[in-house]
Amino acid sequence: NGFEAKKGPVLATAVVAGVQGAKKTSDLVPFCHAVPLDACDVTFEIVDADRALDVTCAVATTHKTGVEMEALAGCSLAALAVYDMTKALSHDIVVEGLQLLEKTGGKSDVVRTR
């Protein structure tokens, strides 16, 4: 459901940060074109064995280009929001493993497994 920190609801805040990151990618990454997004879905999976939180950002557009940069930016900002909201608990938190898992459309398709 969500983890509540001193600053507020962690995962709900991270969803908002992820969507904002995806929407503002062209403002954050030089030479990245502004692309109208049709959908942006930020999700989380708690991996208890690793004491980890997997962040996924799925982005869609009907525009003729891919939106992998928007998805990667969305994941990054969501993870950074989690870090920001939980750093009072520990400064040993690590944000790692950013990767493109799947992309269809644009010049080429990509499908990877975790």
VOVO-613988 format. One record per residue: residue number from 1; z, y, x of N, C-alpha, C in turn. Coordinates in Angstrom, 3 decimals. Atoms other than C-alpha are relative to their C-alpha. Layout:
N
NUM, Z, Y, X, Z, Y, X, Z, Y, X $
...
This chain:
114
1, 0.000, -1.190, 0.831, 0.000, 0.000, 0.000, 0.000, 1.247, 0.870 $
2, -0.048, -1.158, -0.872, 1.027, 2.532, 2.609, 1.327, 0.089, 0.699 $
3, -1.192, -0.186, -0.802, 3.516, 3.428, 5.231, 0.404, 1.459, -0.084 $
4, -0.507, -1.368, 0.144, 5.659, 6.506, 4.702, 0.691, 0.413, 1.302 $
5, -0.618, -0.556, -1.198, 6.521, 8.554, 7.797, 0.618, 1.346, -0.366 $
6, -0.637, -1.297, 0.234, 8.440, 11.780, 8.151, -1.008, 1.049, -0.494 $
7, 1.042, -0.961, 0.374, 5.177, 13.720, 7.808, -0.647, -0.304, -1.350 $
8, 0.593, 0.341, 1.288, 4.143, 11.853, 4.633, -0.635, -1.381, 0.019 $
9, 0.637, 1.321, 0.109, 2.008, 8.864, 3.552, -1.066, -0.179, 1.092 $
10, 0.843, 0.147, -1.181, 0.355, 7.616, 6.742, -1.418, -0.432, -0.351 $
11, 1.344, 0.520, 0.251, -2.553, 5.581, 5.415, -0.803, 0.899, -0.938 $
12, 0.716, -0.920, 0.900, -3.425, 7.967, 2.591, -0.498, 1.221, 0.778 $
13, 0.403, -1.142, -0.823, -3.497, 10.831, 5.082, -1.128, -0.392, 0.947 $
14, 1.039, 0.470, -0.917, -5.580, 8.760, 7.501, -1.342, -0.174, -0.708 $
15, 1.244, 0.103, 0.770, -8.148, 8.080, 4.765, -0.654, 1.375, -0.112 $
16, 0.538, -1.366, 0.121, -8.551, 11.814, 4.186, -0.552, 0.468, 1.344 $
17, 0.465, -0.396, -1.338, -8.824, 12.433, 7.946, -1.294, -0.714, 0.360 $
18, 1.215, 0.757, -0.297, -11.432, 9.674, 8.268, -1.213, 0.520, -0.746 $
19, 1.105, -0.546, 0.798, -13.571, 11.037, 5.452, -0.404, 1.372, 0.539 $
20, 0.319, -1.317, -0.574, -13.310, 14.565, 6.883, -0.728, -0.150, 1.326 $
21, 0.661, 0.228, -1.285, -14.247, 13.238, 10.322, -1.445, -0.411, -0.180 $
22, 1.370, 0.425, 0.269, -17.314, 11.500, 8.936, -0.857, 1.160, -0.495 $
23, 0.762, -1.123, 0.567, -18.380, 14.579, 6.984, -0.248, 1.104, 1.015 $
24, 0.096, -1.090, -0.979, -17.844, 16.936, 9.954, -0.557, -0.448, 1.350 $
25, 0.476, 0.536, -1.271, -19.467, 14.762, 12.637, -0.937, 0.957, 0.717 $
26, 0.960, -0.900, -0.651, -22.277, 17.232, 13.300, 0.684, 1.237, 0.576 $
27, -0.762, -1.116, -0.572, -19.644, 19.925, 13.963, 0.763, -0.426, 1.255 $
28, -0.820, 0.515, -1.102, -17.819, 17.678, 16.458, -0.818, -0.560, 1.159 $
29, 0.824, 0.653, -1.013, -20.657, 15.926, 18.334, -1.263, 0.831, 0.219 $
30, 1.193, -0.816, -0.271, -23.268, 18.128, 20.024, -1.289, -0.807, -0.221 $
31, 1.321, 0.569, 0.258, -26.867, 17.392, 18.993, -0.029, -1.071, -1.083 $
32, -0.036, 0.930, 1.126, -25.759, 15.191, 16.085, -0.391, 0.783, -1.249 $
33, 0.503, -0.710, 1.176, -27.681, 16.224, 12.966, 0.949, -0.154, -1.187 $
34, -0.765, 0.078, 1.245, -25.876, 17.012, 9.715, -0.757, -0.923, -0.960 $
35, 0.611, 0.976, 0.896, -26.539, 14.117, 7.339, 0.801, -0.021, -1.297 $
36, -0.727, 0.095, 1.266, -25.682, 14.118, 3.621, 0.486, -1.441, -0.220 $
37, -0.576, 1.330, 0.207, -23.333, 11.200, 2.929, 0.091, -0.317, -1.484 $
38, -0.123, 0.461, 1.377, -23.504, 9.201, -0.291, 1.328, -0.706, -0.236 $
39, -1.276, 0.711, 0.130, -20.333, 7.218, 0.404, 0.692, -0.054, 1.355 $
40, -0.806, 0.164, -1.207, -17.506, 6.975, 2.930, 1.278, -0.719, -0.417 $
41, -1.143, 0.824, 0.377, -14.901, 4.230, 2.672, 0.795, -0.363, 1.252 $
42, -0.878, 0.280, -1.132, -12.011, 4.110, 5.161, 1.033, -1.021, -0.461 $
43, -0.939, 1.059, 0.369, -9.967, 0.904, 5.056, 0.812, -0.419, 1.220 $
44, -0.922, 0.427, -1.052, -7.131, -0.633, 7.049, 0.364, -1.460, -0.200 $
45, -0.502, 1.362, 0.042, -6.067, -4.149, 7.920, 1.114, -0.108, 1.032 $
46, -1.122, 0.183, -0.903, -2.660, -4.866, 9.408, -0.119, -1.379, 0.633 $
47, 0.079, 1.241, -0.756, -2.847, -7.517, 12.113, 1.384, -0.237, 0.592 $
48, -1.395, 0.192, -0.385, 0.763, -8.704, 12.361, 0.161, -0.654, 1.366 $
49, -0.138, 0.716, -1.266, 0.226, -11.042, 15.295, -0.131, 0.945, 1.197 $
50, 0.216, -0.956, -1.085, -0.974, -8.131, 17.428, 0.798, 1.287, -0.180 $
51, -0.664, -1.255, 0.354, 1.220, -5.505, 15.772, -1.013, 1.144, 0.061 $
52, 1.121, -0.935, -0.063, -2.049, -3.667, 15.240, -0.474, 0.378, -1.392 $
53, 0.618, -0.472, 1.231, -3.871, -1.727, 12.564, -1.486, 0.151, 0.275 $
54, 1.452, -0.139, -0.112, -7.638, -2.250, 12.296, -0.467, 1.042, -1.002 $
55, 0.553, -1.055, 0.849, -9.450, 0.779, 10.925, -1.502, -0.232, -0.116 $
56, 1.436, 0.147, 0.234, -12.898, 0.415, 9.356, -0.472, 1.187, -0.829 $
57, 0.596, -1.095, 0.766, -15.113, 3.229, 8.129, -1.445, -0.377, -0.306 $
58, 1.357, 0.325, 0.449, -18.211, 2.323, 6.098, -0.603, 1.251, -0.626 $
59, 0.656, -1.227, 0.448, -20.637, 5.187, 5.519, -1.402, -0.354, -0.475 $
60, 1.345, 0.252, 0.527, -23.835, 5.245, 3.462, -0.713, 1.316, -0.284 $
61, 0.840, -1.143, 0.329, -26.702, 7.670, 2.997, -1.362, -0.502, -0.468 $
62, 1.384, 0.321, 0.358, -30.144, 7.661, 1.406, -0.955, 0.769, 0.911 $
63, 0.791, -0.759, -0.973, -31.335, 9.953, 4.212, -0.727, -0.978, 0.918 $
64, 0.820, 0.919, -0.790, -33.925, 8.492, 6.604, 0.595, -0.368, 1.364 $
65, -0.611, 0.314, -1.286, -31.584, 8.347, 9.606, 1.261, -0.847, -0.184 $
66, -1.230, 0.782, 0.061, -28.623, 6.117, 10.432, 1.222, 0.905, 0.005 $
67, -1.249, -0.771, 0.048, -25.029, 7.234, 10.014, 1.094, -0.684, 0.826 $
68, -1.007, 0.657, -0.824, -23.341, 5.243, 12.772, 0.937, 0.997, 0.672 $
69, -0.881, -1.000, -0.613, -22.018, 8.414, 14.427, 1.050, 0.472, -0.999 $
70, -0.946, -0.398, 1.037, -20.412, 9.420, 11.127, 1.070, -1.072, -0.208 $
71, -0.962, 1.097, 0.162, -18.786, 5.981, 10.780, 0.967, -0.055, 1.181 $
72, -0.854, 0.017, -1.191, -17.491, 6.059, 14.359, 0.960, 1.189, 0.018 $
73, -0.874, -1.182, 0.066, -16.149, 9.594, 13.919, 1.072, -0.198, -1.065 $
74, -0.980, 0.267, 1.056, -14.473, 8.550, 10.662, 1.104, -0.929, 0.468 $
75, -1.005, 0.925, -0.553, -12.726, 5.632, 12.388, 0.898, 0.715, 1.001 $
76, -0.767, -0.708, -1.034, -11.679, 7.825, 15.298, 1.028, 0.945, -0.617 $
77, -0.910, -0.973, 0.605, -10.179, 10.545, 13.126, 1.083, -0.670, -0.821 $
78, -1.011, 0.739, 0.753, -8.407, 8.057, 10.873, 1.054, -0.557, 0.957 $
79, -0.943, 0.548, -0.987, -6.856, 6.365, 13.932, 0.841, 1.102, 0.620 $
80, -0.764, -1.118, -0.565, -5.861, 9.718, 15.409, 1.026, 0.549, -0.994 $
81, -0.965, -0.440, 1.016, -4.201, 10.696, 12.130, 1.192, -0.950, -0.049 $
82, -1.097, 0.975, -0.033, -2.168, 7.463, 12.197, 0.870, 0.266, 1.221 $
83, -0.754, -0.293, -1.222, -1.172, 8.226, 15.784, 0.853, 1.247, -0.189 $
84, -0.714, -1.262, 0.177, -0.207, 11.800, 14.933, 1.209, -0.154, -0.916 $
85, -1.074, 0.127, 0.983, 1.905, 10.755, 11.986, 1.090, -0.971, 0.429 $
86, -0.986, 1.001, -0.403, 3.693, 7.916, 13.809, 0.488, 0.169, 1.442 $
87, -0.384, -0.170, -1.406, 4.088, 9.259, 17.359, 1.487, 0.257, 0.180 $
88, -1.451, -0.188, -0.090, 7.705, 10.167, 16.595, 0.718, -1.337, 0.111 $
89, -0.586, 1.337, -0.089, 8.373, 6.423, 16.328, -0.170, -0.595, 1.392 $
90, 0.265, 0.542, -1.332, 6.790, 5.579, 19.688, -1.200, 0.711, 0.607 $
91, 1.158, -0.537, -0.722, 4.535, 7.127, 22.300, -0.769, -1.111, 0.699 $
92, 0.700, 1.144, -0.569, 3.407, 3.613, 23.284, -1.175, -0.441, -0.869 $
93, 1.119, 0.334, 0.890, 0.840, 3.556, 20.454, -1.308, 0.178, 0.776 $
94, 1.283, -0.041, -0.694, -2.661, 2.822, 21.754, -1.121, 0.001, -1.034 $
95, 1.214, -0.010, 0.826, -5.937, 3.739, 20.065, -1.098, -0.576, 0.887 $
96, 0.988, 0.672, -0.850, -8.603, 1.354, 21.384, -0.985, -0.798, -0.837 $
97, 0.940, 0.932, 0.611, -11.606, -0.772, 20.587, -0.979, 0.601, -0.988 $
98, 0.977, -0.605, 0.904, -13.917, 1.692, 18.854, -1.361, -0.642, 0.236 $
99, 1.320, 0.617, -0.139, -17.181, -0.111, 18.161, -0.760, 0.015, -1.316 $
100, 0.873, 0.101, 1.165, -20.119, -0.176, 15.803, -0.111, -1.473, -0.375 $
101, 0.066, 1.393, 0.451, -19.929, -3.378, 13.752, -1.311, -0.309, -0.710 $
102, 1.221, 0.256, 0.762, -22.950, -2.981, 11.479, -0.696, 1.303, -0.312 $
103, 0.820, -1.152, 0.377, -25.800, -0.565, 10.878, -1.314, -0.524, -0.534 $
104, 1.317, 0.322, 0.547, -28.817, -0.928, 8.634, -0.706, 1.304, -0.295 $
105, 0.781, -1.207, 0.224, -31.607, 1.588, 8.296, -0.201, 0.754, 1.304 $
106, 0.335, -0.733, -1.214, -32.853, 4.189, 10.730, -1.029, -0.787, 0.795 $
107, 0.998, 0.673, -0.841, -34.853, 2.863, 13.696, 0.284, -1.472, 0.218 $
108, -0.322, 1.405, -0.253, -32.965, -0.431, 14.095, 1.277, -0.399, -0.735 $
109, -1.205, 0.545, 0.633, -30.350, -2.674, 12.520, 0.899, -0.611, 1.079 $
110, -0.981, 0.572, -0.918, -27.155, -3.838, 14.257, 1.010, -0.766, -0.833 $
111, -1.072, 0.773, 0.642, -24.747, -6.596, 13.202, 0.780, -0.691, 1.102 $
112, -0.880, 0.635, -0.983, -21.775, -7.670, 15.329, 1.189, -0.615, -0.710 $
113, -1.265, 0.515, 0.503, -18.702, -9.744, 14.751, 1.113, 0.575, 0.857 $
114, -1.140, -0.559, -0.741, -15.260, -8.592, 15.815, 0.417, -0.884, 1.124 $
